[in-house]
């Protein structure tokens, strides 16, 4: 490569690096909100969307924690290498170094340089992860506020709404099956049966919807998004008690699908953890680091 090409690259590359630092996430906020949060269940499955948001938050939090711990380890190792390098540097001022010591200095220089570059390259992704954590927490708060979810909602609230969420998810899949294959897939039929809905009932409901849509289409009318979600909610209300039939056949109590004894009661199997060489305390009950 000629010198003029290298100079051009030198002049243009800093702006590229700044954009890489700005957009270093694999997924945009729009994709995360409109794809990840509604991938498995419809948008009106409020508690499902809420829990999916929490799952995304936890994934990002764990990634940040893992990377932060690795970075702190590298910094600690770097500090030790710097101290050893400084010892050899001071010795070289007054005495000649052996071949082994010279080789050690070269290795230390290379290792310290590698660690510094690794930390520097990690920072844009670390910053992006923090931004991702921020907008996911913001999303969680928006959903609570706009859907009137109390701050003290718990696992039992989520479990109680699971039946209707699954019914809407099953019928949404059935509509997709019909649009692509003209019939429900076996997995959709199985999902219906798990909820106490026979494949014949589910098929009849979807075919009725499609027939109604065809009638509206002849008049130049289409079933819009809101209307589709309203139909899913209608199916959820109509069949939300069918799980009781499944409970009776399986030998389960209808009232104990969600356990009262093992919901929101289990605590992590630790109280306080002392990190060796650090004053940090991790507490399960006190909400994290204490200093």
Order of alpha helices (4+ residues) and beta strands (2+ residues): alpha-alpha-alpha-alpha-alpha-alpha-alpha-alpha-alpha-alpha-beta-beta-beta
